């Protein structure tokens, strides 16, 4: 492992394999939470499910105690107009809600980080489409990454896809990031911008790509808990995230259960996993 170019951490192939262990635990936890989402369950109950699953597998929640004030949960649970960093608690989900669940885990010192948005029962068509657009923009971003390219190639692909699907807000104040021995590392991975800029995409670089898209404004504010980010105009939002890396064979999504193979194949992107 080495550090160069503004503190960016580059992993050996063996260390990337270790990151895959953490990534799989995050992916498995999110699938467990997806199947647990229902009307009447509280965000705190979902948090307890996540913590138990992570600790039972020998992992440590990445989020719990993170930052100032210390984040109190294992997951970020953001409902409807809450975009990111929602604090889990007593709030019970209702039919027609959506919840964005962000989850991180540490295994043997390596981090995995991913997020999904889940509908609680039936939701309006425009909300279903918002979720689809946000998730697919993430995959377009990952699919645009090539060894020798630049970080903003990912950013541009995300923005271009979202803009081509309709009039949506793309958060600019919150970005994806490098990841490895810490959850948040350089470089930032914005969800907008021109291609061909930023650090070079090389082997050993691991990135968390996470578009946050709204039905209205991109402007947000922080609630009194100093964590939960909501839209200024109360428009609903979706959030998806995966941790990925590039190998000589292609992209490897460390937090996807299949390594991203199915989604990458649909885009005609080479799969670099094992």
N, C-alpha and C positions, 0 to 999 in steps of 0.2 A: 504493500500500500504506500502511496506517495501523495504529497501535497505540492501543487504547483499552480500557477495562474490564478492569483487572487484567492488563495486558500482553498481551492477546490480539491476534494478528496477523490483519489483514483484507486480503485480496488483491484486486487489480483483476481484471476479467474476463480481461485479457491475461495476467496472472500465473497465473491458474488454468489457462489453456491451456498455459503453460510447465510447470506441475505435472503436467499430463496426460502430457507427454512422459516425465517421470520415472516416473509411475505405470504407463504402458504397459510401460516397460522392466522394472519389478518384476513386473508381471503375466506378461510373456513369460518372464522368468527362472523364475518359479514353475511355469509350465506345462512348461518344459524339465525342471525338477527332478522334477515329478510323473511325467513319462514316463521318467525315469532311475532312479526308486526300484525296487529289486529286492532279493531276498535275495542277500547276499554283498557288496553295495556298501557302502563305509564312509561314515560321515558326513563324513569329511574329503574323500573323492572328490566327494561332492555339493557340498561347499563350493568345491572347485576349479572345478567346472562353473559354479557361480553366478558366481564372481569373473571367470572368463574371459568369460562372456556379458555381464556388466555393463561390464567394461572395454573389450571389443571394440566395444561400442555407444557408447563415449565417456562412459560414466558412471563414478561412483565408488561403491564400497560404503559404505553409511551406517554399518554396524555396526563395520567393522574399525577397531580402535584407539579405539573409543568407551568412555568411562567409566574407572573405576578399580577394579580393575586393567584396563588396556586390553583390550577384547574382541578375541580373536585371529582371529575368523572373519568371513567375509562373510555367512554365514547363522547363525541360531540353529537347531540341530538337536536337538529334544527327543523322546526315545523313550519310549513307554509311560507310566511314572509320572513322567517328566520333563515338567513343564507348559510352561515357557518358559525361554528363555535357555540352552538346552543348548549346550555348547561342542563344535564339530565336531572329530573326531579319528580314531582308529584303529578305533572301534567299528563292526563290520560288522552290517548289518541282517539279521534272521532272518525266515523265513516266519512270519507271524502277528503280527509287530510292527506298531505304528503309529508314524509319525514326524510331528511338527509342525515345519514349516519356516517360519521367519519371515525375511523378506528386505526390505532397504531399499536404495535407490539414490538418488544425487544426480546431477542433470543441470542444468548451468548454474545451480547454486546452489539448486535446488529439490528437495525430498525426496518420495519415494514410499515407502510402507510397507504391507506386506500379509503374510498368513500363510495356510497351508493345512495340513490334516492328511491324511496319505496312509496307506492300509493297504498292508502288504507281503504280497501274496497274500490268502489267506482269513483272516478274523478272526471271533471270536465275534459273534453277532447283537447282543449288548448293546453291543459296541464300535462296530459299524456304526451302531447307533442313537444312541450318544453323539456320533459324528461328525455325523450328520444333524441332531440337535438343536442342537448347537453352531453349525453353519454357518447353520441356519435362524434361530437366535436373532439372529445378526449381521444377517441380512437384515431381520428384523422390526424391529431397532433402527434401521437405516438408513431403513426404510420409514415409521417413526413420525416422522421429522424433517420439519418444515415451517417455512418462513420465518415468523418471528414466534413460533415455539414456543420451548421451552427445552431445554437440553442433557439434562436428566434425563428428558425424554420418551423419548429413546433408551434410557437406562438402564432405565426402567420396562418398556419393551417387551421388552427382552432378558430381564429377570428373569421377567416374566409368562409369556413363551413357555416358558422352561426349566422353571419351576415347574409349568406345565400339562402337561408331557410326562413327568414322573416325579420320582423322588427323586435329584436330582443336587446336587453341590457347585458353587457359583459362587464363583470367587476374588474376594475383596474387596480384597486388598492390591495388586492389579495392575489397571490401568485402561487404557482408550483415552486419546487425547490429541489436542490440537491439533497441526498439522503445517504446515510451509511452508518458510521459510528455515532452520529447524532441524527435526530429526527429532521432538523432544519439546518441545512448547510448551503453555502454558495454552490451553484449560481441560482438566482431567481429564474423562474420560467413563467413569464407573463402569458396571459391568454389573448394577447393582441400584439400587433406590431409588424414591421417589415421583415422579410426573410434575410438571411445572410449576415446576421449580427450576433454579437455575444461570443461566449467561449465556444471552442470547437468541440464537436461531439466525437469523443474518442472512446476506445475500449477501456472499461473500468469505471466509467462515469455512470452513476445511478441517479435517476431523476424521478421525482413525483410530479406527475402532470395532473392538474385539477381545475378544470373550468368550472366557474360559478356563473350561472346565467339566470336572468330574471325575465318575467313577462312585461316589465316596465322599465323603470329607471335603473341605471347602474350605481346610483348614489345610495349610500348606506349610513347608518348610525349605530352606535354601541349602546346597549341597554345598561341599566344601573348595576348589573352584576359584573360589569367591566369585561365581559366575554362575548355575550350573544350579539351577533351582527344581524340587523334587520334592514330591509329596504326602506328608503325614505318615503316611498309612495304606497307602501303596504302591498306591493305586487309580490306574487309568489316566486320562489326561486328553486332551482335544482343545482345539485353539486355531485360530480363524479370524480373519482381519483384512482389512479393506479401508479405503482412504482415499477419502473422498467429500466432496462439496460440494453446496450447494443453489443453483440458479439460479431465475429467475422461472418457468421451465417445470417444475421438479421436481428430483429428485435426480440427481446425476451421479457415478458411482463411478469415480474416476480411475485405480484400479489394476485394474479389471476390463476384459478385452479388449473387451467389447461395451459398456463404460460402465455395466454393470448393467442394461441394458434388459430382458433376458429375465426375470431374477429379479424386478425391480420390476413388470413387467407381470403376472407371476403373482400378485403381491400387490395388484394394482390401484392401484399407486403411479405417479404421473406421472414420466416420464423427462425429465431436464433436460439431457441431453448433446447433443453435436453430432457 
